[in-house]
Amino acid sequence: MLRLLKSGFFTSIQDEGRFGYLDKGVPVSGFMDSFSATKINLLLENEPNAALMEMTMTGPTIEFEAPTYICSGGAEISVTLNNNPIQHYKIHKVEAGDILSYGRLKKGFRNYLAVKDGFKTDSILMSRSQYFPVTIKNCLSDRAEVPYDGVSIFEPKISEIKVDSFLDETILEVSKGPEFEQLHDKQLERLFAGEFNVAKENNRMAYQLADTIEGHQLTMLTSATLPGTVQLTPSGRLIILMKDGQTTGGYPRILQLSDKAISVLAQKKFGDAIAFKLLRA
């Protein structure tokens, strides 16, 4: 078990996601940045679906109550173990009573913490990912306790890795959405010719972009959407659905982000720039 002495801005438990329930209106949820989360699970030799702790912008202060091995990755944020700085993408052993503290965010937006064998919170609809109202809360609060199995001995095959950081990447690779062909030349030129800035309306549900393209008067039936679906509103605003995003929508679905692009976008915050690159079939 560990205890959050401070929870941070938005800290939650996530795994690969909750699949098979989109037709019931239940979002996939799961790691926003699966690229980073997968790497630290692999380093600890965890199962791919092992639950991690996802932190947004600011991290928690954590007290461990049993020995284990930990690894962090994702956004560049200062981390100390008992006031001693530790590295990301490197395995560290912790003992009962140790304190892990997150400090200043340097680059990116979301960081991940893994423990050996993953966190053991309740599995609901075959996932431990927090999403209200499927789970009681959508994030962890101060003094929350998170269970894990104590591990005293672990001899990893690899104790640390160097990761090619994508935190500075601005290009989002996309494929054509179902309504892509309804865009006209002027809209297409704006869509692919320049950058867009992330609006203040961004979270695990969706990222809105501050810049617009020409609007439309298209009407369509409410249709299925996925994480990474880019919707175009009548006013020309672009909305990119993320892991907790709605499962249906009535706006044209003009683009679909790749899995890597979702991870890239998940590390962006208000004011950051992105651009779209269309993948050729």
C-alpha positions in Angstrom: 0.0 0.0 0.0 1.1 3.6 -0.6 -0.5 6.8 0.7 -0.7 10.1 -1.2 0.3 12.8 1.3 -0.5 15.3 -1.5 -2.3 14.2 -4.6 -1.1 16.8 -7.2 -3.3 18.5 -9.7 -4.9 15.5 -11.4 -3.5 12.1 -10.5 -5.3 8.9 -11.5 -4.8 5.1 -11.9 -4.8 4.0 -15.5 -4.0 0.8 -17.5 -4.3 0.1 -21.2 -8.0 0.8 -21.1 -11.6 -0.5 -20.9 -12.4 -2.2 -24.2 -15.7 -3.7 -25.5 -18.1 -1.2 -24.0 -18.2 1.6 -26.5 -21.7 0.5 -27.6 -22.8 1.1 -24.0 -21.4 4.6 -24.0 -18.4 3.7 -21.9 -15.1 5.4 -23.0 -11.9 3.4 -23.5 -10.0 5.5 -20.9 -6.4 4.3 -20.1 -3.0 5.8 -20.5 -3.1 9.1 -22.3 0.5 8.7 -23.3 0.7 5.0 -24.0 4.2 5.4 -25.5 5.8 6.4 -22.2 3.6 4.2 -20.0 4.4 1.1 -22.0 8.1 1.6 -21.7 8.2 1.8 -17.9 6.0 -1.2 -17.6 8.4 -3.1 -19.9 11.4 -2.0 -17.9 9.9 -3.4 -14.7 8.9 -6.6 -16.6 5.3 -6.0 -15.8 2.3 -7.2 -17.8 1.4 -4.7 -20.6 -1.9 -3.9 -18.9 -0.4 -3.4 -15.4 -1.9 -0.3 -13.8 0.2 2.8 -13.4 -0.2 6.2 -11.8 -0.8 9.1 -14.3 0.0 12.6 -13.1 -1.0 15.8 -15.0 1.1 18.9 -14.7 2.0 18.5 -11.0 2.8 15.2 -9.2 2.0 13.9 -5.8 4.0 13.3 -2.6 3.9 9.6 -1.8 4.7 7.5 1.2 5.4 3.8 0.6 4.3 1.3 3.2 6.0 -1.8 1.7 9.2 -2.4 -0.3 8.9 -2.4 -4.1 10.7 -1.3 -7.2 9.5 1.8 -9.1 10.1 3.5 -12.4 8.8 6.8 -13.8 8.6 8.3 -17.3 6.8 10.7 -19.6 7.0 14.4 -18.9 10.2 15.8 -17.6 9.5 16.6 -14.0 11.9 16.7 -11.1 11.4 13.7 -8.7 13.1 13.0 -5.4 13.2 9.8 -3.3 13.9 10.8 0.4 15.0 14.2 -0.9 17.6 12.7 -3.3 17.0 13.3 -7.1 16.2 10.2 -9.2 16.2 9.6 -12.9 13.3 8.8 -15.2 13.3 5.5 -17.1 15.5 3.9 -14.4 14.4 1.3 -11.8 14.7 2.4 -8.2 14.1 0.3 -5.1 12.0 1.8 -2.3 11.5 0.6 1.3 8.7 1.0 3.7 8.6 4.6 4.9 10.3 6.1 1.9 8.9 9.3 0.5 8.7 10.1 -3.2 8.1 13.7 -4.1 7.4 15.4 -7.4 8.6 19.0 -8.1 8.9 21.4 -11.0 7.6 20.5 -14.4 10.3 21.1 -17.0 8.8 19.7 -20.3 5.7 17.8 -21.3 2.5 17.6 -19.3 1.9 14.0 -18.1 4.2 11.7 -16.1 3.8 8.1 -15.1 4.8 6.0 -12.1 4.9 2.3 -12.2 5.5 -0.2 -9.4 6.6 -3.8 -9.8 3.6 -5.9 -10.8 1.4 -2.8 -11.0 -1.1 -1.2 -8.7 -3.9 -3.5 -7.4 -7.0 -1.2 -7.3 -10.4 -2.7 -8.1 -10.9 -3.9 -11.7 -14.3 -2.7 -13.0 -15.4 -3.8 -16.5 -12.0 -5.5 -16.9 -10.0 -2.4 -16.3 -8.5 -0.5 -13.3 -8.6 2.8 -15.2 -10.4 5.6 -13.2 -13.3 7.1 -15.0 -16.4 8.5 -13.2 -19.1 7.2 -13.0 -17.7 3.7 -13.9 -15.4 4.1 -10.9 -16.3 6.0 -7.7 -13.9 8.8 -8.5 -12.1 10.0 -11.6 -8.8 10.8 -9.8 -7.0 10.3 -6.5 -7.3 12.7 -3.6 -5.1 13.7 -0.7 -4.6 10.8 1.8 -5.8 8.2 -0.8 -4.3 4.8 -0.3 -3.3 2.7 -3.4 -2.6 -1.0 -3.0 0.3 -2.9 -4.5 2.0 -6.2 -3.7 5.3 -5.7 -1.8 8.4 -6.9 -3.6 11.7 -7.3 -1.7 13.8 -8.9 -4.4 13.8 -8.2 -8.1 16.7 -8.6 -10.5 15.7 -6.8 -13.7 17.2 -7.8 -17.0 17.7 -4.1 -17.8 17.8 -1.4 -15.0 17.5 1.7 -17.2 16.9 2.8 -20.8 17.5 5.9 -22.8 14.3 7.0 -24.6 14.2 9.2 -27.7 12.1 12.0 -26.3 9.1 13.1 -28.4 8.2 15.9 -26.0 9.3 18.5 -28.4 7.5 17.0 -31.4 4.7 19.1 -32.8 3.6 17.0 -35.8 0.5 14.8 -35.3 0.2 12.0 -37.9 -3.4 11.5 -39.0 -5.5 9.5 -41.4 -8.6 10.6 -43.1 -11.8 10.5 -41.1 -15.2 9.3 -42.4 -16.3 12.9 -43.4 -12.8 14.0 -44.7 -14.0 14.1 -48.3 -16.6 16.8 -47.5 -13.9 19.4 -46.8 -13.3 21.9 -49.5 -9.9 23.1 -50.8 -9.7 26.2 -48.5 -10.4 24.1 -45.4 -7.8 21.5 -46.5 -5.2 24.2 -47.1 -5.6 25.7 -43.7 -5.8 22.3 -42.0 -2.4 21.1 -43.3 -0.5 24.4 -44.1 0.1 25.8 -40.6 0.2 25.3 -36.9 -2.6 25.2 -34.3 -2.4 26.1 -30.6 -3.9 24.1 -27.8 -6.8 25.9 -26.2 -7.3 26.2 -22.4 -10.1 23.6 -22.8 -8.0 20.5 -22.7 -8.3 17.4 -20.5 -8.6 13.6 -20.6 -11.9 13.9 -22.5 -10.8 16.2 -25.4 -8.4 18.8 -26.6 -9.8 21.9 -28.3 -7.6 24.0 -30.5 -7.6 27.8 -30.2 -7.2 28.4 -34.0 -10.0 27.7 -36.4 -10.5 26.7 -40.0 -13.5 27.8 -42.1 -16.8 26.5 -40.7 -19.5 24.4 -42.3 -23.2 23.8 -42.5 -23.1 20.1 -42.8 -25.6 17.9 -41.0 -25.1 14.3 -40.1 -26.5 11.6 -37.8 -24.8 11.0 -34.5 -22.0 8.5 -35.3 -19.3 6.5 -33.5 -16.1 8.2 -32.4 -12.8 6.9 -31.0 -9.9 8.4 -29.0 -8.0 10.5 -31.5 -11.1 11.4 -33.6 -10.9 15.1 -34.8 -14.3 16.7 -35.1 -15.1 20.0 -36.9 -17.7 22.2 -35.4 -19.9 24.5 -37.5 -17.9 27.5 -36.3 -14.7 26.0 -37.6 -13.3 24.8 -34.2 -11.4 21.6 -34.0 -12.0 19.2 -31.1 -9.8 16.1 -30.7 -11.3 13.4 -28.6 -8.9 11.8 -26.1 -9.0 8.6 -23.9 -12.1 9.6 -21.8 -13.8 11.1 -24.8 -17.5 10.6 -25.8 -18.3 7.5 -27.8 -20.6 9.2 -30.3 -20.8 12.6 -31.8 -22.8 14.7 -34.3 -19.9 16.8 -35.8 -18.0 15.7 -38.9 -15.1 13.4 -38.1 -12.5 14.8 -40.5 -9.3 13.2 -39.2 -8.1 10.3 -37.0 -4.9 10.5 -34.9 -2.5 7.6 -34.9 -1.7 6.0 -31.6 1.7 7.8 -31.5 0.0 11.1 -32.2 -2.4 10.7 -29.3 0.7 10.2 -27.0 2.4 13.3 -28.5 -0.8 15.4 -28.0 -1.2 14.1 -24.4 2.1 15.8 -23.5 0.9 19.2 -24.8 -0.6 21.9 -22.6 -2.4 25.3 -23.1 -0.6 27.4 -25.7 1.5 24.6 -27.2 1.6 24.3 -31.0 0.8 21.3 -33.1 0.4 20.6 -36.8 -1.3 17.8 -38.8 0.5 15.5 -41.2 -1.7 13.2 -43.4 -0.5 9.7 -43.7 -0.7 8.3 -47.2 -2.6 5.1 -47.7 
